[in-house]
Amino acid sequence: MSSENQSRLVSVRHEVEEELRAFLTRQSHYLNQISSDLSPVSTAITSFLLDSGKRLRPLFAFAGFASGKGVLDKASTRAMASLELLQACALIHDDLMDGSDTRRGKPSIHRHFETLHIQDELEGFAPQYGLSAAVLLGDLSLVWADQMLNSAGLTPKQLLDVVPIYDEMRVELMAGQFLDIHEQTQKHTDLDRSMKIARYKSGKYTIERPLHMGAALSSHSTPELMHALSEYGLPLGEAFQFRDDLLGVFGDPSLTGKPAGDDLREGKRTALIAMTDARCSEAMREESRKYFGKNDLDDKGIAILQDMIISTGAKEELETMIDDLTGRAMNAIENPAIDEGARTFLTELALIATKRSK
């Protein structure tokens, strides 16, 4: 990738962060006008959004925008930035449902408010306070995502084109989240179910739909372009989630911001676990039940499960699947419906999404 295109991606990320900062400043001021007791709410969401984050969804939206030969302006940047608020909603609620203690190396939102309750010696039950706060902050992030998109300054045609995609993306995300929690109730793992969850819970809202939103914002989208972006975005979205699954088991905590083997402790039925289970002997399954999904899982238990995943060949096979899916996405970039100038952005983002360590 040329230094010019790398600089463009850095510039777009910076512009997205500036728009987020300005929006959050306005919304925080509004909340604090209602009551000073809402200050922890605005502070927590602002920190959650601005202290870290790769801005992948706005960057994929920009790549879709460039694929349709769009010329970036403030309104389009604001619309793309709203995707970060949607992600905040998903992450806050996801951490709550999973019982995760950390996110990006800091306490998750429900743990943060639970700690505030204890520190301030408030009345009531601290965990319930944290749970309730996280539900509301996730909901508020979703409302703010809508507000930022609708107040971005888009033309009536842009809104008409973008809103149906945005609505479908939110439905797909919530469907994927429910399928994820429902999977944890099943007696047996299933790779097809796990792959569908990967597509809907993460892949589509991380890559395919942001690409579609960007293309719609460009005002030069065609059915051929949307199809080409799906041919790129769907396999890449699955590869992105499978990389996440591997990091949830084998990731370096200093990079992921989560404890080692956190997905094993939470008992997440990912594609990696489904593939391991399919290759296990009954004796290995019995052994895994002693550790998998146990809240008090220690380093020894994590190591046993990690060894099991490796010895069955599941880890290696999932790495191969990631490579194959990424290859399919790379081939789709050559579709003539995609503007040639956008192909370097799509290539770079594919590598960022699948070769990451956090």
PADO-670341 format. One record per residue (C-alpha): residue in three letters; z, y, x. Coordinates in steps of 0.001 Angstrom, whole numbers, plus 524288, in hexadecimal, padded with zeros to 5 digits. Example, Ala and Ser with C-alpha at 12.3 -4.5 7.8 and 13.67 -1.06 7.14 Angstrom:
<sites>
res=ala, Z=81E78, Y=7EE6C, X=8300C
res=ser, Z=81BE4, Y=7FBDC, X=83566
</sites>
This chain:
<sites>
res=met, Z=80000, Y=80000, X=80000
res=ser, Z=7FC62, Y=80D5A, X=80543
res=ser, Z=806FA, Y=81712, X=808C9
res=glu, Z=80131, Y=82013, X=7FE84
res=asn, Z=80341, Y=81606, X=7F3A8
res=gln, Z=810DA, Y=812AB, X=7F8AF
res=ser, Z=81426, Y=82118, X=7F85C
res=arg, Z=80F0A, Y=821C9, X=7EA6E
res=leu, Z=81822, Y=816F7, X=7E5EB
res=val, Z=82399, Y=81D88, X=7ECB9
res=ser, Z=81FC8, Y=82A4F, X=7E655
res=val, Z=81F0B, Y=82438, X=7D8C2
res=arg, Z=82C5A, Y=81DDA, X=7DAA7
res=his, Z=831FA, Y=82B08, X=7DEAD
res=glu, Z=82BD1, Y=831E9, X=7D2F6
res=val, Z=83143, Y=8278A, X=7C9CA
res=glu, Z=83EE2, Y=8295F, X=7CF66
res=glu, Z=83DF7, Y=83822, X=7CDFA
res=glu, Z=83A1F, Y=836CF, X=7BFAE
res=leu, Z=84545, Y=82D38, X=7BD69
res=arg, Z=84EDF, Y=83651, X=7C409
res=ala, Z=84A98, Y=841E9, X=7BBCB
res=phe, Z=84B21, Y=83A09, X=7AF29
res=leu, Z=8588C, Y=83457, X=7B225
res=thr, Z=85DE0, Y=841BA, X=7B5BE
res=arg, Z=859C4, Y=846FF, X=7A874
res=gln, Z=85F16, Y=83B5C, X=7A113
res=ser, Z=86BF1, Y=83B8A, X=7A892
res=his, Z=86DB3, Y=849DD, X=7A531
res=tyr, Z=86B62, Y=846B1, X=796D7
res=leu, Z=87546, Y=83B95, X=796F3
res=asn, Z=87F83, Y=843E8, X=79DAF
res=gln, Z=87D9A, Y=84E54, X=7934D
res=ile, Z=88167, Y=84440, X=7891C
res=ser, Z=88DBE, Y=8406A, X=79078
res=ser, Z=892DE, Y=84050, X=79E50
res=asp, Z=89701, Y=8323B, X=79BA2
res=leu, Z=88893, Y=82EB6, X=79C92
res=ser, Z=887EF, Y=832F4, X=7AAC1
res=pro, Z=88A27, Y=82500, X=7AFD4
res=val, Z=87E97, Y=82092, X=7A789
res=ser, Z=874DE, Y=82A42, X=7AD2C
res=thr, Z=87A40, Y=8284F, X=7BAE4
res=ala, Z=8791F, Y=81981, X=7BA15
res=ile, Z=86B1D, Y=81973, X=7B4E4
res=thr, Z=866C7, Y=823D0, X=7BE96
res=ser, Z=86C8D, Y=81C38, X=7C9F1
res=phe, Z=866E5, Y=80F78, X=7C4DF
res=leu, Z=85934, Y=8153E, X=7C469
res=leu, Z=858C9, Y=81E64, X=7D006
res=asp, Z=860FE, Y=817CA, X=7DA8B
res=ser, Z=85753, Y=80C9A, X=7DC72
res=gly, Z=84B7F, Y=805D3, X=7D6C2
res=lys, Z=83DC5, Y=80272, X=7DB34
res=arg, Z=836F9, Y=8097B, X=7CFBA
res=leu, Z=82DD5, Y=7FDDC, X=7CE6B
res=arg, Z=82AC0, Y=7FFEB, X=7C00F
res=pro, Z=8267B, Y=80E22, X=7C16B
res=leu, Z=81EB7, Y=80A4F, X=7CD8D
res=phe, Z=8179C, Y=7FF9C, X=7C627
res=ala, Z=81530, Y=80962, X=7BB3F
res=phe, Z=80F51, Y=81277, X=7C572
res=ala, Z=806B7, Y=80758, X=7CA68
res=gly, Z=801E7, Y=8051C, X=7BC76
res=phe, Z=7FFAD, Y=813C0, X=7BB42
res=ala, Z=7F7D4, Y=813D2, X=7C7D3
res=ser, Z=7F03B, Y=807E9, X=7C31D
res=gly, Z=7EB75, Y=81063, X=7B7DD
res=lys, Z=7E831, Y=81BAE, X=7C101
res=gly, Z=7F339, Y=82411, X=7BBC0
res=val, Z=7F6EC, Y=830F3, X=7C224
res=leu, Z=805A5, Y=83187, X=7C312
res=asp, Z=80CEA, Y=83CD6, X=7BCC4
res=lys, Z=81B13, Y=83FC5, X=7B94C
res=ala, Z=81A26, Y=83A5E, X=7AB7F
res=ser, Z=814D1, Y=82D49, X=7AFF2
res=thr, Z=81F08, Y=82C73, X=7BAC1
res=arg, Z=829ED, Y=82ED1, X=7B0E4
res=ala, Z=82476, Y=8243B, X=7A80B
res=met, Z=82426, Y=81A9E, X=7B361
res=ala, Z=831EA, Y=81E72, X=7B789
res=ser, Z=8370D, Y=81AE3, X=7A9FA
res=leu, Z=83502, Y=80C9F, X=7ADC3
res=glu, Z=840AB, Y=80DCA, X=7B6EB
res=leu, Z=84971, Y=810DA, X=7AB49
res=leu, Z=84459, Y=804E5, X=7A427
res=gln, Z=8477D, Y=7FCBD, X=7B015
res=ala, Z=8551F, Y=802A9, X=7B0A6
res=cys, Z=8575F, Y=7FE0D, X=7A2B3
res=ala, Z=852CA, Y=7F053, X=7A63A
res=leu, Z=85B02, Y=7EF75, X=7B2A0
res=ile, Z=86787, Y=7F4C6, X=7AC8C
res=his, Z=866A6, Y=7EB42, X=7A136
res=asp, Z=86244, Y=7E012, X=7AA0A
res=asp, Z=86E12, Y=7E1D0, X=7B2EF
res=leu, Z=876E5, Y=7E1D9, X=7A718
res=met, Z=870F2, Y=7D56F, X=7A160
res=asp, Z=87159, Y=7CE96, X=7AE8F
res=gly, Z=87F1F, Y=7D328, X=7B1BF
res=ser, Z=87A34, Y=7D8C9, X=7BEA6
res=asp, Z=88436, Y=7E050, X=7C681
res=thr, Z=87AA0, Y=7E7F8, X=7CEE2
res=arg, Z=86D61, Y=7EE6C, X=7CE8C
res=arg, Z=866D5, Y=7F406, X=7DAB3
res=gly, Z=87342, Y=7F273, X=7E27E
res=lys, Z=87BB2, Y=7FA0A, X=7D8D4
res=pro, Z=883B5, Y=7F5FE, X=7CCF0
res=ser, Z=87B64, Y=7F327, X=7C107
res=ile, Z=87CEC, Y=7FCDE, X=7B5F0
res=his, Z=8865B, Y=7F4A5, X=7ADE3
res=arg, Z=88ED4, Y=7F22A, X=7B9EF
res=his, Z=88E3E, Y=80097, X=7BD8D
res=phe, Z=893BF, Y=804D5, X=7B050
res=glu, Z=89D99, Y=7F9D4, X=7B061
res=thr, Z=8A283, Y=7FF33, X=7BD67
res=leu, Z=8A2E7, Y=80D14, X=7B7FA
res=his, Z=8AB4D, Y=80837, X=7ACB3
res=ile, Z=8B4ED, Y=80210, X=7B630
res=gln, Z=8B51C, Y=80D93, X=7BFA4
res=asp, Z=8B784, Y=81784, X=7B4CA
res=glu, Z=8C1C7, Y=80EC2, X=7AE70
res=leu, Z=8BB2A, Y=80F9C, X=7A136
res=glu, Z=8BFF6, Y=808AB, X=7950D
res=gly, Z=8B992, Y=7FC18, X=79086
res=phe, Z=8B2AA, Y=7F0CF, X=79739
res=ala, Z=8AB44, Y=7F4B3, X=7A37E
res=pro, Z=8A0B4, Y=7E9F5, X=7A301
res=gln, Z=89D83, Y=7ED66, X=794DE
res=tyr, Z=89C4B, Y=7FBBD, X=7989B
res=gly, Z=892E8, Y=7F81B, X=7A37B
res=leu, Z=88AF0, Y=7EF43, X=79A9C
res=ser, Z=889E9, Y=7F978, X=78FE5
res=ala, Z=88649, Y=80434, X=79980
res=ala, Z=87B7C, Y=7FBE8, X=79F6F
res=val, Z=87586, Y=7F8F8, X=79227
res=leu, Z=8755D, Y=80765, X=78EE1
res=leu, Z=8703D, Y=80BE1, X=79C24
res=gly, Z=8655F, Y=801D6, X=79B62
res=asp, Z=861F9, Y=806A1, X=78DC6
res=leu, Z=86264, Y=814BD, X=7925C
res=ser, Z=8591F, Y=81189, X=79D8E
res=leu, Z=84F9C, Y=80BBE, X=793B2
res=val, Z=85074, Y=817DE, X=78B1C
res=trp, Z=84E6F, Y=82095, X=796F0
res=ala, Z=84285, Y=8189C, X=79AEB
res=asp, Z=83C7A, Y=81B98, X=78DA5
res=gln, Z=84082, Y=829C8, X=78EA1
res=met, Z=83AD9, Y=82B82, X=79C3A
res=leu, Z=82DF7, Y=8254B, X=7983B
res=asn, Z=82CB8, Y=82D0A, X=78BA1
res=ser, Z=83058, Y=83A03, X=79204
res=ala, Z=827FB, Y=837FB, X=79E26
res=gly, Z=81D68, Y=8414A, X=7996D
res=leu, Z=812CC, Y=8371D, X=7973F
res=thr, Z=80710, Y=83A33, X=78EE1
res=pro, Z=806C6, Y=8348E, X=7810B
res=lys, Z=7FC60, Y=82ACD, X=78573
res=gln, Z=80472, Y=8265B, X=79112
res=leu, Z=81041, Y=82420, X=78857
res=leu, Z=807EF, Y=81CF3, X=77E65
res=asp, Z=802CE, Y=81409, X=78917
res=val, Z=80F94, Y=811FE, X=79062
res=val, Z=819D8, Y=81043, X=785C8
res=pro, Z=814B2, Y=80341, X=78061
res=ile, Z=814DE, Y=7FD98, X=78E2D
res=tyr, Z=8227D, Y=80302, X=7907C
res=asp, Z=8276B, Y=7FD58, X=783A8
res=glu, Z=82186, Y=7F003, X=78683
res=met, Z=82798, Y=7F027, X=79404
res=arg, Z=83525, Y=7F284, X=78E6A
res=val, Z=833A3, Y=7E791, X=7847A
res=glu, Z=82F17, Y=7DE49, X=78F3A
res=leu, Z=83A8B, Y=7E21A, X=797CD
res=met, Z=8449C, Y=7DFC0, X=78D27
res=ala, Z=83E02, Y=7D2E0, X=78984
res=gly, Z=83EAB, Y=7CE87, X=797A9
res=gln, Z=84CF2, Y=7D26F, X=798B6
res=phe, Z=8506C, Y=7CA71, X=78CAE
res=leu, Z=848B4, Y=7BEB3, X=79187
res=asp, Z=8504C, Y=7BFDF, X=79E41
res=ile, Z=85DB1, Y=7BF51, X=797D5
res=his, Z=858FC, Y=7B4B5, X=78E89
res=glu, Z=8547E, Y=7AC6F, X=79A1D
res=gln, Z=8626B, Y=7ABFB, X=79F13
res=thr, Z=86641, Y=7A4BD, X=79290
res=gln, Z=85C7C, Y=799AA, X=79462
res=lys, Z=860DC, Y=78C3D, X=798CE
res=his, Z=85510, Y=78A39, X=7A1AB
res=thr, Z=84CF5, Y=7930D, X=7AA5A
res=asp, Z=83E7A, Y=794D6, X=7A7CF
res=leu, Z=834DA, Y=79B01, X=7B142
res=asp, Z=82B92, Y=79FE6, X=7A6BA
res=arg, Z=836AC, Y=7A6DB, X=79FC1
res=ser, Z=83B89, Y=7ACAF, X=7AC73
res=met, Z=82DE9, Y=7B19A, X=7AFD8
res=lys, Z=82C7B, Y=7B7FD, X=7A284
res=ile, Z=8398A, Y=7BED0, X=7A47B
res=ala, Z=834FF, Y=7C388, X=7B1D9
res=arg, Z=828C6, Y=7C929, X=7ABAC
res=tyr, Z=82F52, Y=7D029, X=7A065
res=lys, Z=83C84, Y=7D3D4, X=7A5F3
res=ser, Z=83730, Y=7D9C2, X=7B260
res=gly, Z=828D0, Y=7D802, X=7B586
res=lys, Z=8228B, Y=7DEEE, X=7AA22
res=tyr, Z=82B7C, Y=7EAB6, X=7A9A5
res=thr, Z=82BCD, Y=7EC22, X=7B868
res=ile, Z=81D44, Y=7EB3F, X=7BB29
res=glu, Z=8137C, Y=7E87C, X=7B03E
res=arg, Z=8180B, Y=7F258, X=7A607
res=pro, Z=81A89, Y=7FD6C, X=7AFC4
res=leu, Z=80C9F, Y=7FB33, X=7B4AB
res=his, Z=807BD, Y=7FC0E, X=7A6AC
res=met, Z=80FB7, Y=8084F, X=7A41E
res=gly, Z=80A25, Y=80EC9, X=7B033
res=ala, Z=7FC4A, Y=80B27, X=7AC80
res=ala, Z=7FE70, Y=81092, X=79EC8
res=leu, Z=803CF, Y=81D3B, X=7A47D
res=ser, Z=7F774, Y=81EC0, X=7ACAB
res=ser, Z=7EFA6, Y=82071, X=7A005
res=his, Z=7E4E6, Y=81829, X=7A625
res=ser, Z=7E9D7, Y=80AA7, X=7A2A2
res=thr, Z=7E0AA, Y=80068, X=79D26
res=pro, Z=7E2FE, Y=7F2AF, X=797E1
res=glu, Z=7DCD6, Y=7EDA7, X=7A471
res=leu, Z=7E66C, Y=7F552, X=7ACC9
res=met, Z=7F22C, Y=7F0E7, X=7A4D1
res=his, Z=7EDB6, Y=7E2C4, X=7A626
res=ala, Z=7EBCD, Y=7E438, X=7B4CE
res=leu, Z=7F958, Y=7EA1C, X=7B655
res=ser, Z=7FF2C, Y=7DEAE, X=7AEB0
res=glu, Z=7F7FB, Y=7D516, X=7B77A
res=tyr, Z=7FED1, Y=7DBD1, X=7C2D0
res=gly, Z=80BD9, Y=7DF06, X=7BC6E
res=leu, Z=80F91, Y=7D257, X=7B5A1
res=pro, Z=80F30, Y=7C923, X=7C162
res=leu, Z=8151D, Y=7D3A4, X=7CA00
res=gly, Z=82000, Y=7D5E4, X=7C023
res=glu, Z=8236E, Y=7C782, X=7C062
res=ala, Z=82319, Y=7C769, X=7CF43
res=phe, Z=82C15, Y=7D34D, X=7CF22
res=gln, Z=83616, Y=7CC46, X=7C69F
res=phe, Z=83547, Y=7BFBD, X=7CE8C
res=arg, Z=8382C, Y=7C7A4, X=7DADA
res=asp, Z=843DC, Y=7CD36, X=7D381
res=asp, Z=84837, Y=7BF5F, X=7D031
res=leu, Z=847C7, Y=7BB8C, X=7DE8D
res=leu, Z=84F48, Y=7C7B4, X=7E28C
res=gly, Z=85984, Y=7C4AC, X=7D830
res=val, Z=85C68, Y=7B7FA, X=7DF63
res=phe, Z=858C4, Y=7BA5A, X=7ED9A
res=gly, Z=858DA, Y=7C93E, X=7EED0
res=asp, Z=860AA, Y=7D0BF, X=7F8F0
res=pro, Z=86BA7, Y=7D7E1, X=7F1A7
res=ser, Z=86A8E, Y=7E374, X=7FAF3
res=leu, Z=85C9A, Y=7E554, X=7F621
res=thr, Z=85D28, Y=7E0CA, X=7E7F5
res=gly, Z=869DC, Y=7E7D2, X=7E4B8
res=lys, Z=86ED9, Y=7DB94, X=7DDDE
res=pro, Z=877CF, Y=7D09F, X=7E294
res=ala, Z=87181, Y=7C4EE, X=7E939
res=gly, Z=86CE1, Y=7BAAB, X=7DF8E
res=asp, Z=87009, Y=7C344, X=7D3F0
res=asp, Z=86625, Y=7BC81, X=7CAFB
res=leu, Z=86C97, Y=7AF6A, X=7CE12
res=arg, Z=879E4, Y=7B4CC, X=7CA68
res=glu, Z=8745B, Y=7BA4B, X=7BDBE
res=gly, Z=86D58, Y=7AD81, X=7BAAD
res=lys, Z=86018, Y=7B3E1, X=7B8BB
res=arg, Z=855CD, Y=7AA16, X=7B42D
res=thr, Z=84A85, Y=7AF8B, X=7BC07
res=ala, Z=83DA4, Y=7A910, X=7BF7D
res=leu, Z=843AE, Y=7A5B8, X=7CCAD
res=ile, Z=84ECD, Y=79E69, X=7C61D
res=ala, Z=8458E, Y=797A1, X=7BC98
res=met, Z=83D2D, Y=792FD, X=7C7FA
res=thr, Z=84935, Y=78E38, X=7CF4D
res=asp, Z=84E76, Y=7870C, X=7C377
res=ala, Z=84165, Y=78033, X=7C147
res=arg, Z=841D3, Y=77AEA, X=7CF32
res=cys, Z=85029, Y=77717, X=7CFA8
res=ser, Z=855A5, Y=76975, X=7CEDE
res=glu, Z=8600E, Y=76733, X=7C486
res=ala, Z=86A4A, Y=766FA, X=7CF3F
res=met, Z=865BC, Y=77448, X=7D40E
res=arg, Z=8664D, Y=779A1, X=7C633
res=glu, Z=87439, Y=774DC, X=7C4CA
res=glu, Z=877A7, Y=77B80, X=7D197
res=ser, Z=87131, Y=78848, X=7CD9B
res=arg, Z=87905, Y=788AD, X=7C0E4
res=lys, Z=88570, Y=78A08, X=7C8F7
res=tyr, Z=880BC, Y=79709, X=7CE42
res=phe, Z=8759B, Y=79D12, X=7C681
res=gly, Z=87A0A, Y=7A7CA, X=7BD3C
res=lys, Z=88823, Y=7A7F0, X=7C1F3
res=asn, Z=88E24, Y=7B584, X=7C2A3
res=asp, Z=89697, Y=7B19E, X=7CE30
res=leu, Z=88B3B, Y=7ABE5, X=7D5F8
res=asp, Z=88E52, Y=7ADBE, X=7E462
res=asp, Z=885C7, Y=7ADED, X=7F08F
res=lys, Z=886FA, Y=79F36, X=7F232
res=gly, Z=8821E, Y=79CB0, X=7E465
res=ile, Z=87715, Y=7A663, X=7E629
res=ala, Z=872F1, Y=79F91, X=7F2B8
res=ile, Z=872DE, Y=7924C, X=7EBDE
res=leu, Z=86A1B, Y=7975D, X=7E0F6
res=gln, Z=8614E, Y=79E7F, X=7EA84
res=asp, Z=85F95, Y=79203, X=7F276
res=met, Z=85C4D, Y=78AAB, X=7E604
res=ile, Z=851D3, Y=79492, X=7E250
res=ile, Z=84BE5, Y=793D7, X=7EFE4
res=ser, Z=84C93, Y=78501, X=7F122
res=thr, Z=84585, Y=782CA, X=7E434
res=gly, Z=83A54, Y=78B5B, X=7E8DC
res=ala, Z=83C3E, Y=794F7, X=7DD97
res=lys, Z=83DFE, Y=7A0C6, X=7E675
res=glu, Z=831A8, Y=79DC5, X=7EE18
res=glu, Z=829D6, Y=79B2F, X=7E1C4
res=leu, Z=82E2A, Y=7A7EB, X=7DB88
res=glu, Z=82A19, Y=7AF32, X=7E7DF
res=thr, Z=81CC8, Y=7A8AD, X=7E693
res=met, Z=81C01, Y=7ACC1, X=7D848
res=ile, Z=81F16, Y=7BACE, X=7DC21
res=asp, Z=81425, Y=7BA8D, X=7E62F
res=asp, Z=80A8C, Y=7B4A3, X=7DC79
res=leu, Z=80DED, Y=7BE6B, X=7D1C9
res=thr, Z=80CFC, Y=7C9B5, X=7DB5C
res=gly, Z=7FFBB, Y=7C49F, X=7DFC0
res=arg, Z=7FAF7, Y=7C482, X=7D1A6
res=ala, Z=7FF87, Y=7D288, X=7D012
res=met, Z=7F8C9, Y=7D6A9, X=7DC9E
res=asn, Z=7EC02, Y=7D091, X=7D817
res=ala, Z=7ECE3, Y=7D808, X=7CB3F
res=ile, Z=7ED20, Y=7E4FA, X=7D2A3
res=glu, Z=7DEB0, Y=7E32B, X=7D5AB
res=asn, Z=7DB09, Y=7E45F, X=7C755
res=pro, Z=7D10B, Y=7EF78, X=7C65A
res=ala, Z=7D84B, Y=7F504, X=7BA8F
res=ile, Z=7E2F9, Y=7F979, X=7C41A
res=asp, Z=7DF92, Y=805DE, X=7CB69
res=glu, Z=7DD88, Y=802FC, X=7D9B7
res=gly, Z=7E6DA, Y=80DD2, X=7DDB2
res=ala, Z=7F22A, Y=806F7, X=7D6C5
res=arg, Z=7F06E, Y=7F9CC, X=7DD73
res=thr, Z=7F829, Y=7FD5F, X=7E98F
res=phe, Z=8039C, Y=801A9, X=7E0FD
res=leu, Z=80318, Y=7F4DC, X=7D972
res=thr, Z=80294, Y=7ED12, X=7E619
res=glu, Z=80E34, Y=7F429, X=7EC0F
res=leu, Z=81658, Y=7F2E5, X=7DFB0
res=ala, Z=81375, Y=7E451, X=7DEE9
res=leu, Z=8192C, Y=7E298, X=7EC74
res=ile, Z=824F0, Y=7EB22, X=7E954
res=ala, Z=827A6, Y=7E330, X=7DCEE
res=thr, Z=8269E, Y=7D5A8, X=7E2F2
res=lys, Z=82A63, Y=7D6ED, X=7F15C
res=arg, Z=83705, Y=7DE5F, X=7EF0A
res=ser, Z=8448E, Y=7DA85, X=7F3BD
res=lys, Z=84C34, Y=7E1CC, X=7E93D
</sites>
